[in-house]
Amino acid sequence: MIWLAFRAAALFLAVLAGWLAHDTVAGLDAPGGTNEVTVVIEVLNGCGRGGIGEKACEFLMSHGMDVMFVGNADDFQYERTLVVDRAGDRSKAQGIVELLGTGSVITQVNPSSFVEITLVIGRDLVQVAPWLSR
């Protein structure tokens, strides 16, 4: 039960920090036509390449995303990157695909999730993302 309170507090602080900083995320529009959107995201390594989750985290944060968690997917057999919409806002998920240059959007709304997007990195991202080789 304590971990739930901790995760809720972390989510609140991440959203508050993003709101205060007025994060700008390319390809995503907030209501009113501005580009000031905070996206709360988790990054999962689905391809098995060491360090790819951390590099993706840095890239996403440099584009204004609030990355709540970086870890491994259930396995390392993902050929294609998945962008999972957890909040029912496909436009944010599609914006992530456009930012990355690859990926497929699927919707799996989870009202108890602390993230809006789950990014599962597949092998295709390694081939199209020059920022991974830096």
ABEGO torsion letter per residue (X at the ends): XAAAAAAAAAAAAAAAAAAAAGBBBBGBBBBGGBABBBBBBBBBBAAGBBGAAAAAAAAAAAAGBBBABBBBBABAABABBBBBBAAGBAAAAAAAAAAAGBEBBBBBBBAABABABBBBBBAAAAAABAAAAX
